[in-house]
């Protein structure tokens, strides 16, 4: 018998392998992204082997971004925290020892009880959108902190300027259905890089392009998206409002205003019209650093093309005047009557459509405050709040921080001050996490949290109009527990006996939406259900304002439309000439393509794709400083210094550098990241950070005999 035959006979004689157990679980992407994809998760013998997009979910249409398609790599990461940890070394060194859950929760509860007995407002929760789930985000956690009477958190770090500005204009954070961009004839992609940050919108934009639509990208950076558009308008950071006013001027003088729509559906148009007439193309162009012809041509296209749509994003609101810039851009489709068409209008956020749809009060239980009104800490100024105790601005000293779904040491502005605050020996810090992030390194206790593959949750969205349900695909790895389970355990040890603290994650997820607005049977069966919203929701007005009209007039409590002479930045030559003389380059810090804020930075394949921290510089700016492509550079200002590699390229416009973020500090070149340079001043509307309102200088790093010289 031949060797091959012997092998075949042996195989035939061997006992049959047990059949592989394979099944698919319906899930939802938890991350801070407008797409909120519906997932299909393949599980083989108890292990996730594939994470894919749901082809039946219209916004997802079967596709995922590179990051989330590798989500299993994140869940099974060898460095994942899978047991509770207690600090054994100095804060910041990341030295811990494993402890049991009982020991960790008992110690945390005892410390929190001691602080709360003196002043519960000395305890501050700090969270954002590490998961955007309604259960694992602010479901059980909100119940816990409300019952405790802890300080409230103003969650401003990403979108509050644009969100509140949109609400001050439209009455809510509402907009187009994302699918109908595929039918638009002109799409302005404004302050957005959807190839990186919203791949499903980009798919609809590409459908429109193939059908003959024109795509225009408005962005200081020549992004991957700008490369694929018909035109790129590279305006100066912080000048978007000036461009909007210049476009309005041209719409008025060239007769492109829909007078009927404006008369019936826009409140305050006469005053706005007069303001727009003060902004001819030459003035707008001078402020924006573009040509007057670009303003005229764009206004003509926008005023004459039907239907025309704007995909606005949050990058452009991260400057001093960012809120009013959003208001001005949001008024453009109202002036032209673009809202008459389902493929016309604007989309910044759709989250307002879920107002009244979610069972927020049931999930978060604000009634547990029992009439108390704790102080509110702005998450964007956490550095100052930790280091300036007792001031009228912040109130009592913060004695304890409980951090979940966030990494403030990496992502909050002016990170040098944030680090200084987290290093306080008298600050008790608990972090719920998957990994030892920059923030976890400063914790007294790190508690292992589940990932989306291991937990129940429900999701509303800010980029489309579908509610989603996430089912756990696998059991929690190691000793990981869901955020809700962790807060449930703390509540029991704190003596909180209300029945809501015994409610399961599954029950909370299944009760997250009101049945009169969401088909709960469909949600349970398919994992998603579309809200009942008209295709063209504002074709005949009906905005969610007090009058049903768009508010172009002054709004009580909201600053006027545009700052004097439209100096919309704190740090620019017009507003701060002496500072600009020392630090002549404006810096914006858009996200690196393969990261999502600071998530995924430690996933080896994604970090390898991103390679290293980069600063993009225009060739003229680099040549003036003797900096070659690939050279190590110091980026600095009065707040600190950041080292990275220079990418000398056309992605940066002259006078602006792009510091791609957000790298973990400890994975950077010198233990810092781009937020070492940003400041804690806030926007005109929404109390939001001004990350892209930042002046710096750049210098090469001298080397001698292969040794870095400072």
Secondary structure, 3 states (H helix, E strand, C coil): CCHHHHHHHHHHHCCCCCCCCEEEEEEECCCCCCCCCEEEEEEECCEEEEEEECCCCCCCCCCCCHHHHCHHHHHCCCCCCCCCEEECCCCCCCCEEECCHHHHHHHHHHHHHHHHHHHHHHEEEEECCCCCCCCCCCCHHHHHHHHHCCEEEECCCCCHHHHHHHHHHHCCCCCCCHHHHHHCCEEEEECCCHHHHCHHHHHHHHHHHHCCCEEEEECCCCCHHHHHCCEEECCCCCCHHHHHHHHHHHHHHCCCCCHHHHHHHEECHHHHHHHHCCCCHHHHHHHHCCCHHHHHHHHHHHHHCCCEEEEECHHHHCCCCHHHHHHHHHHHHHHHCHHHCCCCEEECCCHHHHCCCECHHHHHCHHHHCCCCCCEEEHHHHHHHHHCCCCCCCCCCCCEEEEECCCHHHHCCCHHHHHHHHCCCCCEEEEEECCCCCCHHHCCEEEEECCHHHCCEEECCCCCCEEEEECCCCCCCCCCECHHHHHHHHHHHCCCCCHHHHCCHHHHHHCCECCCCCCHHHHHHHCEEECCCCCCCCCCCCCCCCCCCEECCCCCCCCCCCCHHHCCCCCCCCCCHHHHHHCCEEEECCECCCCECCECCCCHHHHHHHCCCEEEECHHHHHHCCCCCCCEEEEEECCEEEEEEEEECCCCCCCEEEECECCCHHHCCCCCCHHHCCCCCECCCCCCECCCCCEEEEEECCEECCEECC
